Amino acid sequence: MPDAASRFSLDTDPAAAGEFDVASLQALAASASIGRGEPTPSKGAARRGPFRPEVWLNARQRHASRLAAHYFRTFDVLAVAAVTLLCASAATPGPLVYADLSTLAPFALGALTVLGLMRSLGRYRFARGQKTALHLASVAAIVAVGALVALTSGWALQGTTAQWAAWLVWSGLVLVSLYALHMGWSDMVRRWRESGALTPNIVLVGATRRAESLIREALKRRDLNVLGIFDDRLARSPEAVEGVPVLGTATDLLAHKMTPYVDRVVLAIDPKAEARVRHLTTQLRTLPNEVTLLVEPNSEAEMRSALDRLAAAPLADVQGPIDHDRRAFNKRLQDLLIGLLALVLLAPVMAVIAAAIRLDSPGPIFFRQRRHGFNHEEIVVWKFRSMKQEAADATASRQVTHDDDRITRIGKFIRKTSLDELPQLLNVITGEMSLVGPRPHAIGMKTGHVESARLVAEYAHRHRIKPGMTGWAAVNGSRGPLHTAQDVRARVRLDIEYVERQSLWLDLWIMAVTVPVLLGDRSAVR
């Protein structure tokens, strides 16, 4: 374990669309004060805290910004490939497909060298404090190496310098293209940092001397937002630490409305208090947020090092083995490509369903419901209306049963075939949902008379990934309403299994078997 700040070993990963403004944070702080029997702070009081950017972005929105490096690299590959094909075509007398290998190889080797070095040297990370001029100079050096490879390989293969002009033109065009793109990338990253899109948001557990030191240093640096403090010993904690409000106990954090905007939970308590550390980590493991233990720094340098690691928010690294960011990028690309294609192909079907609903019963065509999304985010999920308008149940307080009298005639058909879920393609395209993932549950959904989230300690783990239109649980028999605690446990177990196993090929397999599995199951209540 590092001697300043390190990740505490937990099976958690960090990641309604919208904005969390200062007024919302003030309201949350005020509600915490009321819960503690304290007077409501006046307007503009310090309860708002000193970390107040104009807009708070939730974890999904900030995570999407950090994945931009993968999009940057994709555009670079397309630009270099286009320039390479253009120059190779110009250097070839006839059609490109009939060109000699000795003519094409120098261009191809130069392009592969440039793209490989851009990736391996981390030119897509855009780390904090990186100077644009130095970044562009490194891009120029990489293109120079690519040009040298093209010239050397061309001379070795052809034994002549006849095409040196073409290779030099290729390198010049590649340099201009990459310069234009990376100046744009650098400007985008700069604006994201200014808006707070790349500034990590954390909450502290423990109103301690460690928390005070961390906040004081963070105020100097302004590269880390400390949204609030929670303390399991609330009775002895102050109202605020260095202006950051104490919002409640560690238990309050589990259901707090702030959690969708939190990247990391930091335990600012003495690691020697092993019993307390074990208790808090066990308690907080139900959150989808990453948890870090702050170890007592021995000097200001160690504190700065700890904050450097907490505030480190470069764009996603595109090198090395597949990591969580790259997996998220691949999943998002999959959602966009397949989701857009499905929306176009299924548009006629959706139009017919919309007309049938309009003719079948009075009321709107669509039904909207607030549900849990990634990292406890509240999202609005779209469905075709399958219930009578006067019986609509936005909170799922009463789950559907066989021969439910609230379901319309068309509703019975579209629910049985799951066609009522098709409008969620819009949620997929906007990034609130995925094609495959744990099914989104209505906020406050009850199993019997108890809220489903209270029946299983690991319930929130299913929010570590975006909810999906279909999922591992759905194709393994756990779909539709949850009528018992055992049903909830079975669903959560399958959802967590998917979160841990998620891959492109597993997603494709789940999508492939979804339709036959759903249509072949006549016993499920949907």
N, C-alpha and C positions, 0 to 999 in steps of 0.2 A: 504493500500500500504506500503510495507517495506520502511524503511528510507534510504536504500542505492541503491539497484537496484531491479526493479520489472518489471514484464511483464505488458505492457500497454494493455488495453482491446481491442483486435482486433480479427476479425474472420479469423485468419491465423495460419498456422502450419509451423514449420521449415522443410524439406525433399524434344555432341557425347561423349560416355564414353571415358574417357581419362584423361590426366594429364595436370595440369596447372603449367607450370614451371616458373622459375624466369624471363626468357626472355619474356614470355608472359605478365607477370605483368609489366615489364619495358616498353613493347610496349604500353600497355594500359595507363600507366602513361604518356608516351610521347605523345600519341594522345590527352590526356586531356590537356597537356600543349599547344599543337598547337591550340586546340579549344579555349583556353583563350588568344591566341595571344602572348604566351610566347615562347622563343626559345626552341628548342628540347634539352633535357638534353643529355650530353655526356655519352658515355658508362661508366657504373659503377657509375653513379651519384646517389645522395641520393634519387632521385625520385623512385628508386626501393623499398625503404622503409627498415626498420630494421628487419622486420619479414620475413625471407627468408629461409624456409625449402627447402630441395632439390626438393620436388614435392608437388604441391597443388592438393589435391584430391577433387573432387566435392562432393556436399552434399549427392548424392545417394551412392557414394562409402563409405563415412564416416558413413552414416546411416547403411549401410549393416554391417560394422564392429561392430557398437554398438548393432546390433541385435544378435550378436554371442552368447550372454548369453543364448538365447533360444536353440541354437544348443548344447551348452555345457550341458544344463540340459537334453536334449534328450539323449545324449550319456551316461550321468550318469545313467539315468533311465534304459537304455538298459543294461549297465554293471551290475548294482545292480540286475536287473531282471534275467540276465543270471547266476550270482553267486548264487542267491537264488534258482533257479530251479535246478542247478547242485547239490547244497548241499542237498536240499530236496529230490532229486532223490536218492542220495547216502545214505541218512538216511532211505529210505523206502525199505523194502524187495522186494516188487513186483513192478508192474507198478505204476507210479506216480498218474495216474487217479483213482486208487483204494486205495490210501493211506488214513489213518484216518485223520480227521480234526485236532485232537490233535497233529498230527505229522507235518502237514503243517502250522498250525496257527502261531507257534513261528517264523518261518522263514518269513512268510508274514508280521506279525506285526512288526518285526524288520526292514524289508525292507521299509515298509510304514513310520515308524518312522524316519529312516535315510533320506529318500527322502523328507518327509514333513519338517523336520528341516532344511535341506539344502536350501529349498526354502524359508521358513518363516524367517530364519535368514539372508537372503540376501547373501548367499555364491556364487552367480553368478554375483554380481555387479562389483567386482574387481575395487573398487574405487581408484582414484589417490592417490598415496602415501602408499597404502596398502602393508605391508610386506608379502612376500611369506611364511616365516616361521610361522608367526602368523596365516595366512590363513590355512596352513596345520594343525597347532595345533588345530584350531577350527573344522576342518574336523574330526580329530581324536577324539575330544570330542563328536562330533555328533555320530560317529560310536560307541563309547563306550556307549552312551545312548541307541542306537539301540540294542546293544548286551545285555544290562541290561533288556530291554523290552522283547527280545527273551527268555532270561533265566528265567525271572520272569513268563512270560505267559506260558512257557513250563512246569515249575514246577507246576503252578496252574492247568493246564489242565491235566497233566499226573501224578502228585503226585510223581514224581521220577526225579532223576538227571542222568538217563541213557544216555540221548542224549546231555548232556552238551558239550561233546567233539565236536559234530557236530555243535552246535550253536557257539562255540568258533572258530572253523575252518571257519564257515560262516563269522563271524565278521572280522577275519583276512584277508580273501580273499576280502571282501568288502573294508576294509581299504587300502589294497595294490592297488586295482583297482582304487579307488577314488584318492589315492595319485598320481598314475601314470597319471591319466587324468588331475588332477588339477595342477600338475607341468607343464604339457603341456599347459593348459589354461593360467596359469600365464605367461609363456614364450611368448605365442602368444600375450597377451595383452601388455606385456612389449615392444615387437617389434612394435606393432601398435602405441603405444605412441611415441616411438622413431622416427617412420616414419611420424608422424603427423596425422595418420588416426583417432585418438581420440582427437586431439587438435581442439577446436572450432575455426572457422574463423568468424570474425565479421567485419562490417564496421560501422563507426561512422557518424552520421549526425550532423554537427555543429563543426566548428573549434574553440572550446571554451576552457576556462580554465579547465572545467571538462574533456574535451577530452585530454588535455595535462597531467592532473594528472593521468588519467586512463592509457594512453600510457606509461608514465614513470614507473608506478607500474608494468604494464604488461611486460615491458622490463626486470625488475628485476626477475619476476617469470618465464617467458617463458612457460606458460601453456595456452596461449591465443594468437591467431594471429590477429592482426589488419591490415587488408588488405589495407585499404584506408579511406579517409575522404571525405564526400560530404557536401556542405554547401549551403543553399538556399540564403545566402548573400555572394556570391562568390567574388564580387567586393572588399569587405573589408577583405577577408580571406587571410592568408599567403599561400605561395606555399606549405609548409609542416608544420606539427606539430610534434615536437620531431622526425623528420626524416620520419614520415608517410606522404605520398603525399596526397594533396588535389586534387581529381580527377575530380571534377565538382560540379554541383548543385544537389539538391535533385531530380530535374526532370531528370537529366542525369542518376541517379542511376536506374530509372525505366527501362531503356533499355540497361544498361551497361552489357558488356560481362562478368563481374566479378560475377554477381548474382548467377550463378549455383554453385559457390564455397563458398557461404556465408551461414552460419548457422543462423545468427541473425543480425538484424539491430538495433543499439543502438542510441537512441536520446540523445546526450550529450548537451542538451540545458536546460535553466532555466525552470523548470516546472511551475513557476509562470507566465511565458509568455503564458497564456492559449490560446490566439488566435493563436500564432505561433505553439504551440503544436497541437491544433486541425487541423490547416491547414496541417501540415506535416503528421500527422497520417492519415488524410483523403486522402492525396496524396499517401502515401506509402501503404495504404491498398490494392492497386492493385497488390502489390508484393506477391509472395507465401511465402516469408521469415517471420519468427517471428520478431516482433518489440518490443523492450524494452526501457523503459524510465529510464535514469540514474538520480537519485535524488542526490542532493548535499550532499556528506558525511560530517559529522562534525569532523571526525578524520581519522587518518591513518587506525585504526582498522576497521572503517566502509567502507573505500575504499577497504581494503583487503577482507572484507565480500562480498562487491559487486562483486569483481573479482572472489571470490570463487564460487559465484552462476553463473556468466557468464562462467567460465572455467569448471564448474562441468560437466564432461563427463564420468560418470561410464557407464558400459555396461547396456543394458536395464534391468529394474527390472522385474523379472518373477513372482512377488507376487502381491496379491491384484486383484482388478477388471481389466478387459481388458482395456488397455490404447493404445495410438497411436502406441507405439513400438510393443506391443504384437499383435495388429491388423495387423501391417505391417509384422510381422513374420508369422502369420497365412496366410496372403495373399501370401507371398513369397513361403511358403510351398505348398500351393494350386497350385500356378503357376508351380512349379517344378514337382509335382506329375502328375497333369493333362496335363501339357504341354509336358512332356516327353512321356506319354502314347499316347497323340494325335499325336505326331510326328512319333512314331513307327507305329501306326495304319494307318495314312494317308500317309506314305512314298510311297506306291504303287500309290496312286492317284496323289501325287506330281510328281512322275516319269513320269506318263502318260501326265500330263499337260506340263511338261518340254519338252517332245518329241514333243507334238503337236505344241508348240510355235516355236521350232526349225524348224519344217517342214512348218509352216504357213508363216513365214516372216523372212527375214534376220535380224540378230542382236542378242544381248545377251538374255539369258533366263530370267535373273533377272533384275529388275529395282531398283536402290537404290536412296533414297531421304533423304536429311537432314531435320529433323523435330524437333519440340519442345518436350522435354521429361520432366521428373520430375524436378521441381524447375528451369525452363528455360534452362535445359541442352540441348545441341544440340546432337541428336542421328542420326544414319544412319539406316533408316527403309528399310527392304527388302520386295519386292513384285515380283510376276511374271510380266514380261513385257506384257502390254496389248496395248501399242501404237506402231506405226511405229517408228523405231529407229531414223529417222531424225526428228520426231515430238515430241520426249520426252521432257517433261516440268518439270524440276527438282524443280522449284520454285513455281509451280502452279499459274503462272501469268495469265493463261487462264484456267478457270475451265471447266469441262466436261459438254457437252450439249447433248440433244437427237440427234442421227444420227451424232455424231461427226466424221468428216472424218479422225481424227488421230488414231482412234481405229481400230485394226486389227480384222479379223473374229473370231479368237480364243479369242481375247481380249474382244469382246462383250459378249461372253458366260461367261468367268471367272469373268468379272466385275459384270455381272448380278447376278451371283450366289455367289459372293464374294470369289471365290476360289483364286483370285489373291492375297488375303491377307495371305494365308497359310504360306508362308516363314517367316512371322512375329513370328511364333513359335520359331524361332531362337533368335529373340529379346527378347522374353519372358524368354527363358531358360538362356540367358546371364544376365538377370536382368534389361535390359533397358526398357522393357515394361511389362505389366501385361496382363493376359487373359481378364480381365474386367477393364475398365477405360475410361476416355474421349479419343476419337479418336485423335491420334497425327496429328496436322496440319503442313503443310509444312511451313518452315521459310519464312516469307515475303508473305504468301498467300494473295491474294487480293480478295475482294468482290467488283465487279465493278472495279473502279479505285483506291479504298482505301484499304490499308492494313487492314485485318480483325481485328487484335489486337487493332486497334485504334478506332473501332466502339463501343466497350463496355468497360466501365471502369473496370469491374470485370473480364475481359478476362483472366488475369494471374492466377485467382483463380483455374482455371481448371488444372493448373500445380502443384497444391499442392499434387497430387497423380500421380503415374505412368500412362502413357497413355495405352490404352488397345486395343486388337484386336476387341472387341465388347464393348458395354457400354449401360448405361441407356438411353442416347440420341438415340442410334442406334435402340433400341427396342421400342422407343416411337415416331418413325416417323421422327427424325432429323438425317438423314444420307446422305452421298453424298455431292455434291458441295453446297456452300452457295452463293446464288446469290444476296441477299439483306441484308441490315443492320438488318432487322427484323429476317431473318434466323439466323444470327450470334447471336442475343440476345436470341432467342429460344434455340439454341444449348448450349450457355453458361449457361443459366438458368438450363437446365436439367443436365449439367455436374456438376455444383455446388451442385445441389440437390443430385447427386450421391455421391460426395465427403463427404457431411455431413451425408449421410445415410449408407455409405459402411459397409458391413458385409459379413461374409462367406455365409450366406444363401441368401442374395440378389445377390451375385455374382453367386452362383449356379443357382438361378432362371433365371438370365439374360442369362447365358450360355445355359440353357435348352430351352429358348424361342427364342434364336437368329436365328436358322436355319428356323423354321416355319415362323417367322416374316419376315425375309429377302426374303424367297422364295414366301411368300404370297403377297408381295408388288411389283406389276408390274409397278407402276407409278414412283418409285424412279429412279433417274438418278445416276448410279454408274459407 
